[in-house]
Amino acid sequence: MGYNDAAYSKLAFGPLWAEILSNMLPHLPESAWKDTLPELKQGMHKSESVPKLAVFSGHDTTLLPILATLGSNVYNGEEWAPYASMVLIELHSILEPTAEIKEMFPTSTAFRLVYNGKILTDKVEGCKSNEELCDMIHLLNRVAPFTTRQRDCNSVSKDNLDTHIGDVLFGSWRGIMTFLSIIIFSILIGSVVTYQVMMRGGLPSFCGGGRVGLRDYKKALSLTHDLSFETSSDRGLEANRSRYGASDSSSSMENSII
């Protein structure tokens, strides 16, 4: 998670950071973020319509990558999040700052980062040690390079997948020829398989049963017919013997006495 400066976490959680910052940026001077996060300017709400409290619910696999994106000092990847963990990012306005305070908070807005009651603000790169508050510019500098509303890696969405495949197959003569070749090849394979089954005794069986084809089927039908005929003849003979009061055993006995 923290490998290569949390590259995977940055890739995966850029859209979530965009959602989080969309509730914070309206309270900042536009000059502080319009150059670093121009994508978020579109659709940005006014500060009056932004909620005072935004709650995002997730799992431990959401909280820890969010912390990892803020640097290895914030989360080093060694301890897993306990049950009911919480990350809190507070936004503070600096009112009537003095010259010294203005130097510390040039945007007149500060953030405080808290994880399960522990203040981690000074762990963020650029923030002063042992300070609970840090200017928002340092948080933006950290997350702006990977904050985006776009899907990861510009992957093709499911809605556009059919259109994308159609463009590949029918967008050029090469694609059309490839599609026709697949159709012709499928027909040839189907013809060969049908010929093997119907005329050559079938395809090899992978269960140890040999080949099963049209000839075997006809042979099985003929054998069944012969058995049925013999059974019917035997039953007719027995019926005739019963009519005249004779049986196989009595006939053999009489012959032996004579």
N, C-alpha and C positions, 0 to 999 in steps of 0.2 A: 504493500500500500504506500509506503514511503520511499520505495525504490525510485531512483532517478528523479528526485525532487517531486515525488507523487505525480508522475506524468500520467499514469492511468486514471487517477482520481480527478485530475484536472480535465482530462478528456471527457470523463463520464459526467462530471457535476458542473460543467459550464452552464447548462440551462437552469439548474437550480440556483446558482449564484445570480444569474440574470433575474430570476424571480425575486430573490431576496433583495437585491439592490434596487429593483424597481419600486420598492416601498421606502427606500432610504434616500435615493438621489434627489427626489423633488424637494427635500429639505436642505439640500446643499446648493451653493452657488453654481450655476450652470457652467461657469468658466472652469470649475474644478474637475469636471468629468466629461465635457462634451468632446474633447479631443481624444481621450483615451477610451471612451465608451460611446461612440456615435451611434451604434446600433440600437442602444437602449433609448435614445432620444425619441424614436418613433413610437407613438402610442403612449408616451409618458403622461401620467396624470398630474394635475396640479396638487400642490402640497395640502390644500384644503380637503381634497377628496381621498387622500391616502390614509389608510387606517393607522391608528396610533399603535395598534398591536397586531402583528401578523404571526400566526402560529402554523408551523409546518410539522406534520407528524410523519415519522419514519421509523427505521430500524437501526440497530447498531451498525449495520453496513451502510447506513446513510450518514450517521453522525461522525464516525471515524474518518471516512474519506473527506468530509467537509473540513475537519480539523487538519487533516494531512495536507490539503491544498494550501493551508496557511503557513506551512514550513515545518521542518523537522523539530524545531524548538517547541512548537505547539503540540505536535503529536509525533512521537518517534516510532510508533508501530509496535511497541512492546507490550502495552497493557490493553486488554479488551474492555469495551464499555460495559459496565454493570447494568443490571436491569433498571429500567426507568431513568436512564441518563438523559441529560438535557444540555443543549448548547444555547446560550443566550447572547445575543448581540444587541447591545443597547446603543441608542443614538442620543447624544447630548448636544444641546445648543449652548454656545459660549456667549453669554450676554455681557455687553459693555466690557470687553477685554482690555486690559492694560497693554502697554507696548510689549512687556515681557510675555504676557499670556498670548498676545497676538502672534508673537514669534513662534510660540509652541503650537498654536492652533491657527494656521493661516487661513483655513476655510471657515473658521468660527464654528465648526462642528467637530465633535469627537465621538469615538466609539469605545465601548468597553466589552471585552470578550470574557465570558464566564462559562466554565464547563463544570457541571456538578458542584457548584458553589465555589470553585477555585478560579481566581482571576488569572487569565492568561494573556492579558492585553500586552504586557511588556515582552512577550515571547514572539510577537509578530515583528517581522523585519522592519526596521526604521523607527520603531517605538522605543522610548526611553525606558531604561531599567527602573523597576520599582515604582512605576507610574500606572495608576489604574485606568487613566484616560489617555487616548492617543488620537491625533488628528486623522480624520477620515481619509486624507490623501494617501496615507501609508497603507491602509486597507485596500484602497482602489489600485494602488500601484502593484499590490501583490496579486489581486484576482482579475484585474482588467485584461491581461494577455489571453486568458482562456475563457472569460465570460462571454457567452453567446446564447442566442435563442435558437440557433440552428441545430439540426440533428447531428449526432456524432459522425464524424468522417464523411459528411455529406452523403450518407447512405441513401439508396433509393427506397422510398416509402412503398408500402404494400399497395396503396391506391394507384401508384404510377408504375407498378411492376409490369402489368400487362402491356401498357403502352410502350414501356422500355423494350420489352421482348419483341413487340411488333416492329418497332423501329429497327432493331438489329436484324430481323429476318427479312423484312420487306422494304427496308430503306435503301437498298442497293441491289444491283444485279447479282452480286456475289451472295447476298443473303437469300435471294429468291432461288438461285441455283442450289444452295445448300439445303433449303427446305424441300425442293423437288427431289434432290438426291436421297434425302431421308425417306421420303414417301416411296420412291422406287425400290430402295433397298428393303424396306419393310414388306413390300409386296412380294419381292423375290424370296425372302426368308419364309413368308407365309406359304408360298407355293411349294417350296421344297419340303416344308414340314407336312403339308397336306398330302403330297405325293408319297412320302415315306409312310405315313399312317395308313393310307387307303390302298396303296398298290404294292408296297415293298415289305409288308409284314409289320409295319409300325416302327416306332422309335424304340431305341434300347431302353429297357426298364432299369431303373436304378435301385430297385428293391429286390433284385434276384429273381424276377418273374419272367425274364426273357422278353421277346417281342410280342406285342398284341396288336393284330391288324385285322383287315377285312376277312382274309382267309380263315383265320382262327375263329372269327365270329361266325362265319358260315358253317364251319366244321362243328362248332358247338351246337348250333341250331339243328344240324342233321342228326347228331348223336342224341339230342333230346327227343327228336321226332321218332327215331328208331326205338328208343326205350319206351316211349308212350305206346307205340304200336304193339310191341311185344307184351306189354302189360295188359292191353285191351284184349289180345288174342287169348292169353291165359285165362282171363276172367270169363270169356265166352265158353271155353272148353269146360271149365268147372261148372258153369251153369247147366250145360247139356248133360253132364254126368249126374248132377244132382237130380235132374228131371227123370232119369231112368233108374234112379236108386243105386247107382254104382259109384265106386270111388277107386282110387289108385290102389289102395291096400287090399280091398276085397277082390279086385280083378287079379291081382298077382297071386292071391291065395288059391283061387279057383284053378288057375292055370297050373299051379304046382300040384294039386290033387289029381287032376286029369293026367 
